[in-house]
Amino acid sequence: MIRIMSKNRLEAFSDGVIAIIITIMVLELQPPHGTAVEDLAGVLPGWLRYALSFVYVGIYWVNHQ
């Protein structure tokens, strides 16, 4: 027997999937190894990739709502 998911249940499921995706993305961030501004340069590309990915996933989530 095939059961079709209701619209509210499908939205709740996809919200959960998006929340998990954002959580996994945060786990990839690395802190700077020191307190100087120069230490930030080593991790800045990863943080910028995270910010861009977060915006992309956020836009997808808003459009899906």
N, C-alpha and C positions, 0 to 999 in steps of 0.2 A: 504494500500500500504506500503510495507516494503522498506525503503531506506537504502542502505548500505553506511556506512561512508567511505570517502576516506582515504588513508593511512596518508596523511599530517594532516587531521583533527583529526584522531585518535591519532596521535603522539602529537598534540597540546593539546588535551583533557587529555591525560595521563600525560603530562608535568604539566598541571595545577593541576591535582590531587596530584601529587608528591609534588609540591610546597605547597599545602594546608597541606599535611601530615607533612612536615618539619616545617611549621609555627605552627601547633598545638603542635608538640613536643617541640618547644621552649617555649610555654606558660607554660609548666609544670616545667620549671627550676625555682629553688628558689635561691635568693641571700643569701650569708652568713649574719648572724645576727650581726657580728662585723667585726673588721679590723684585728684581730689577726689570725695567721696561724691556731691555734686550732679551730677557728670558721669555717674554710674551711672544716675541717674533717666531719662535720655534713652534708654538702651538696655535698661532693665529690662523693659519690655513685650515686646520681641522675645525676650529670654532666657526669660521666663515662658511665652511661646507655644511656644518650643522645648522647654522642660521638659515641658509638658503633652503636646505631640505625641510626645516621646520615650517618655513613660509609656504613651500610647495604643498606639504601635507596639510597645513592649515587651510590653504585655498581649496584643496580637494574636499576637506571636511565641510567647509562652509557651503560649497556648491552642492554637496550631497544632502545637506539639510534642507 
